[in-house]
Amino acid sequence: MTRTISSLSAVLAAGLLVLAGCSGQGGTDQQAQAADSGEPAKASYTDNPYTDGQDLSGTTVNIFGAFVDTDAERFEASMEPFEEETGIQIEYEGSGDFESLITVRTEGGDPPDIAAFPQPGLMQDMVDRGNVVDLSTFMSDEYLQGQYDQSWLDLAQYDGMMAGVWYRASVKSLVWYPVPEFSEAGYEVPETWDEMIALSEQMVEDGNTPWTIGIESSGATGWVATDWLEDIMLRIHPPEVYDRWINGDLKFDSPEVREAMGYLEQIWKNPDFVRGGTQSILTVPFGDAPTPMFSDPPKAFLHRQASFIPGFFPDDVTVGEDVDYFYLPPIDQEQGRPVLGAGDLFSAMQDSPEVRAVMRWLSTGESTKAWLQAGGFVSPHADTPLEWYPSDVERGYAEILQNADTFRFDASDMMPGQVGTGAFWTGMVDWVNGEPLDEVLPAIDDAWPTEDA
């Protein structure tokens, strides 16, 4: 299901589409009378393209997802224009245990109206259980193709149905660093993995700590480690190997994965390289992990994390001035400059007019505007103007995607839930905790579902 994205710049740069054309809803008599009289038209809940001409004011739609803290606040702010326009109240609930709780809720007969999945694999599990509404029943292929690049639509399709709409994209192959102190120390941005290791060694010689790493994420602890491994897999093997790995055709207990773990060990298992040593990796929340870069002087200089992480930086930190990022360097030059990415897609788990209206809204770039303008956000929608991005730094994420020789979606997010968000996550935690690969990797393979399961 992975695809190479060759035209993502077009995805971000496409002009604003008129969503009203999708529903065919024309102006009302009230509007026409106002136009004739020269008076401004009064707002009407039925005069918008989302409600399909219905007055849905007073209804409520609940959304359950993994957005918490700052992310939750920014998402809620992005929903306010829709609530004001339609009168539909959106109630958002976020949890760091989303991956486990969404299964508990659906199995218990209490699914949310809409679920925000960080993992397509978990969404597919819900489709297999009959818990997801086919969006093609009220969104045409023509409309969706105008809203998204085909690569994103392919990732949202499963078992012959359109199972969701993409809301947020992220670029994962980034390394962040404190700009003034980095420059004052005479450090230079590395162009290769070997140069990055040499830079880390130089920092240690200078009495500095290179890396700050934290993977604690409540019930989702472990995903940060899987991201690192996935980025390395793309840098040492052809993309076809990565695809075989996602599909279960390449075992975790294989020479290819073991080689990638060796590169990860160069950094993660070197106590001089990581602030607090390897054990601190398990206890530091991922959102707090960048904080040591902003001490005076910095307590660490490098932090690998996706484009969303500025949402966790201190309020007085300016991206592009106080902190910046570079592309995680390649390892094997034959593999070019691959990019690892991910995203959040929304699936309807209940079918009602108000849920359909919210899903139409979420399929538009307009639904992301407030969050995008707050920073740390990349929109996958085709109707998102580049002008909405608050800085060149934000637009730079799109350039990294545009220049990628290969783009692949987060592997753990694409694998079946019991593997990607289960055994893979916990296996990486076990490895950090000292368990040998001879035990960790076969255990992940054992979790892979069989045809009889």
Backbone hydrogen bonds, N-H to C=O, Kabsch-Sander energy under -0.5 kcal/mol:
donor,donor_aa,acceptor,acceptor_aa,energy
5,I,3,R,-0.5
6,S,4,T,-0.7
10,A,7,S,-0.8
11,V,7,S,-1.1
12,L,8,L,-2.0
13,A,9,S,-2.2
14,A,10,A,-1.4
19,L,17,L,-0.9
21,G,18,V,-1.4
22,C,19,L,-2.1
23,S,19,L,-0.8
24,G,20,A,-2.0
25,Q,20,A,-0.6
32,A,28,T,-2.1
33,Q,29,D,-2.8
34,A,30,Q,-2.0
35,A,31,Q,-2.5
36,D,32,A,-2.2
37,S,33,Q,-1.8
38,G,34,A,-1.0
39,E,34,A,-1.2
47,D,44,S,-1.7
48,N,46,T,-1.0
53,G,48,N,-0.6
54,Q,51,T,-1.2
56,L,54,Q,-1.0
58,G,87,G,-2.3
59,T,56,L,-1.8
61,V,89,Q,-2.7
63,I,91,E,-2.6
64,F,114,I,-2.4
65,G,93,E,-2.2
66,A,116,A,-0.6
71,D,68,V,-1.4
72,A,68,V,-0.6
73,E,69,D,-2.1
74,R,70,T,-2.4
75,F,71,D,-2.4
76,E,72,A,-2.6
77,A,73,E,-2.0
78,S,74,R,-1.6
79,M,75,F,-1.0
79,M,76,E,-0.5
80,E,76,E,-0.7
80,E,77,A,-0.6
83,E,79,M,-2.0
84,E,80,E,-2.5
85,E,81,P,-2.0
86,T,82,F,-2.5
87,G,83,E,-2.3
89,Q,59,T,-2.8
90,I,88,I,-0.5
91,E,61,V,-2.6
91,E,89,Q,-0.6
92,Y,90,I,-0.6
93,E,63,I,-2.7
95,S,65,G,-1.8
98,F,95,S,-1.3
100,S,97,D,-0.8
101,L,97,D,-2.8
102,I,98,F,-2.9
104,V,100,S,-1.9
105,R,101,L,-3.0
106,T,102,I,-2.0
107,E,103,T,-2.6
108,G,104,V,-1.6
109,G,106,T,-1.5
110,D,105,R,-3.2
113,D,62,N,-0.8
114,I,62,N,-1.7
115,A,347,S,-2.6
116,A,64,F,-2.6
117,F,115,A,-0.8
117,F,345,L,-2.9
121,G,413,D,-4.2
123,M,119,Q,-1.8
124,Q,120,P,-2.6
125,D,121,G,-1.5
126,M,122,L,-1.6
127,V,123,M,-2.1
128,D,124,Q,-2.6
129,R,125,D,-1.2
130,G,127,V,-1.9
131,N,126,M,-2.7
133,V,348,A,-3.1
135,L,133,V,-0.7
135,L,162,M,-2.7
137,T,134,D,-1.5
138,F,135,L,-2.0
139,M,135,L,-1.5
144,L,140,S,-2.3
145,Q,141,D,-2.5
146,G,142,E,-0.9
146,G,143,Y,-0.8
147,Q,143,Y,-0.9
147,Q,144,L,-0.6
148,Y,144,L,-1.8
149,D,380,P,-0.5
152,W,149,D,-1.0
153,L,149,D,-1.5
154,D,150,Q,-2.7
155,L,151,S,-1.5
156,A,152,W,-0.9
156,A,153,L,-0.6
157,Q,153,L,-0.8
157,Q,154,D,-0.8
158,Y,161,M,-2.4
161,M,158,Y,-1.5
163,A,156,A,-2.2
163,A,161,M,-1.0
165,V,346,F,-1.9
167,Y,344,D,-3.3
168,R,344,D,-1.4
169,A,378,V,-3.1
170,S,342,A,-2.0
172,K,170,S,-0.6
172,K,340,L,-2.8
173,S,340,L,-0.9
174,L,172,K,-2.2
175,V,326,F,-2.5
176,W,303,H,-3.4
177,Y,324,D,-2.3
179,V,177,Y,-0.6
179,V,322,D,-1.1
182,F,178,P,-2.1
183,S,179,V,-2.4
184,E,180,P,-2.7
185,A,181,E,-1.7
186,G,183,S,-1.6
187,Y,182,F,-1.9
193,W,330,P,-2.3
196,M,192,T,-1.8
197,I,193,W,-2.3
198,A,194,D,-2.4
199,L,195,E,-2.4
200,S,196,M,-2.1
201,E,197,I,-2.3
202,Q,198,A,-2.2
203,M,199,L,-2.3
204,V,200,S,-1.9
205,E,201,E,-2.2
206,D,202,Q,-1.8
207,G,204,V,-1.7
208,N,203,M,-3.1
211,W,273,F,-3.1
212,T,302,L,-2.2
215,I,281,I,-2.7
216,E,284,V,-1.9
217,S,218,S,-0.5
220,A,217,S,-2.6
221,T,218,S,-1.6
222,G,215,I,-1.1
223,W,220,A,-1.6
226,T,222,G,-1.7
227,D,223,W,-2.0
228,W,224,V,-1.7
229,L,225,A,-2.1
230,E,226,T,-2.5
231,D,227,D,-2.4
232,I,228,W,-2.0
233,M,229,L,-2.6
234,L,230,E,-1.9
235,R,231,D,-0.8
235,R,232,I,-0.8
236,I,232,I,-1.0
236,I,233,M,-0.7
237,H,233,M,-1.5
241,V,238,P,-1.3
242,Y,238,P,-1.2
243,D,239,P,-2.4
244,R,240,E,-2.1
245,W,241,V,-2.0
246,I,242,Y,-2.2
247,N,243,D,-2.1
248,G,244,R,-0.6
248,G,245,W,-0.9
249,D,244,R,-2.1
250,L,244,R,-1.5
251,K,249,D,-0.5
254,S,252,F,-2.2
258,R,254,S,-2.5
259,E,255,P,-2.2
260,A,256,E,-1.5
261,M,257,V,-2.3
262,G,258,R,-1.5
263,Y,259,E,-1.3
264,L,260,A,-1.9
265,E,261,M,-2.3
266,Q,262,G,-1.1
267,I,263,Y,-0.6
267,I,264,L,-1.1
268,W,264,L,-2.5
269,K,265,E,-1.4
270,N,267,I,-1.2
273,F,270,N,-1.5
274,V,270,N,-1.1
275,R,211,W,-2.7
277,G,274,V,-2.4
280,S,276,G,-0.5
280,S,277,G,-0.8
281,I,277,G,-0.6
281,I,278,T,-1.2
282,L,278,T,-0.5
282,L,279,Q,-0.9
283,T,279,Q,-0.6
283,T,280,S,-0.6
284,V,280,S,-1.9
286,F,216,E,-2.3
288,D,285,P,-1.2
289,A,285,P,-1.2
291,T,288,D,-1.4
293,M,290,P,-2.1
294,F,291,T,-2.3
295,S,292,P,-1.1
299,K,292,P,-2.7
300,A,292,P,-0.7
301,F,209,T,-1.1
301,F,210,P,-1.1
302,L,210,P,-2.8
303,H,176,W,-1.7
305,Q,174,L,-1.2
305,Q,303,H,-0.6
307,S,171,V,-1.7
309,I,306,A,-1.7
311,G,308,F,-2.0
312,F,309,I,-2.7
313,F,310,P,-1.5
317,V,314,P,-1.8
319,V,317,V,-0.6
320,G,323,V,-4.0
321,E,318,T,-1.6
322,D,318,T,-2.6
323,V,318,T,-1.3
324,D,177,Y,-2.2
326,F,175,V,-2.4
328,L,173,S,-2.0
332,D,235,R,-2.3
333,Q,331,I,-0.7
335,Q,332,D,-2.1
336,G,333,Q,-1.8
339,V,406,T,-2.9
341,G,408,R,-2.2
342,A,170,S,-1.8
344,D,168,R,-2.2
345,L,117,F,-2.4
346,F,165,V,-3.0
347,S,115,A,-2.7
349,M,113,D,-2.8
350,Q,113,D,-1.4
352,S,350,Q,-0.6
356,R,352,S,-2.6
357,A,353,P,-2.0
358,V,354,E,-2.1
359,M,355,V,-2.5
360,R,356,R,-2.2
361,W,357,A,-1.9
362,L,358,V,-2.6
363,S,359,M,-1.0
363,S,360,R,-0.5
364,T,361,W,-1.9
367,S,361,W,-0.5
367,S,364,T,-1.0
368,T,365,G,-1.9
369,K,365,G,-0.5
369,K,366,E,-1.0
372,L,368,T,-3.0
373,Q,369,K,-2.6
374,A,370,A,-0.9
375,G,371,W,-0.8
375,G,372,L,-1.0
378,V,169,A,-1.0
382,A,147,Q,-3.9
384,T,11,V,-0.5
384,T,381,H,-0.9
388,W,385,P,-1.5
389,Y,386,L,-1.6
395,R,391,S,-1.9
396,G,392,D,-1.6
397,Y,393,V,-0.7
397,Y,394,E,-1.0
398,A,394,E,-0.7
399,E,395,R,-1.4
400,I,396,G,-2.0
401,L,397,Y,-1.9
402,Q,398,A,-2.6
403,N,399,E,-2.3
404,A,401,L,-1.0
405,D,337,R,-1.8
406,T,337,R,-0.6
408,R,339,V,-2.1
410,D,341,G,-2.2
414,M,410,D,-0.9
414,M,411,A,-0.9
415,M,411,A,-1.7
417,G,121,G,-0.6
419,V,416,P,-1.9
420,G,416,P,-2.7
421,T,417,G,-1.1
422,G,419,V,-0.5
423,A,418,Q,-2.3
424,F,419,V,-3.2
425,W,419,V,-0.5
426,T,422,G,-2.6
427,G,423,A,-2.5
428,M,424,F,-2.0
429,V,425,W,-1.7
430,D,426,T,-2.5
431,W,427,G,-2.1
432,V,428,M,-2.4
433,N,429,V,-2.0
434,G,431,W,-1.7
435,E,430,D,-2.6
439,E,436,P,-1.7
440,V,436,P,-2.3
441,L,437,L,-2.1
443,A,439,E,-1.3
444,I,440,V,-1.6
445,D,441,L,-2.0
446,D,442,P,-2.1
447,A,443,A,-0.7
447,A,444,I,-1.0
448,W,445,D,-1.5
453,A,450,T,-1.1
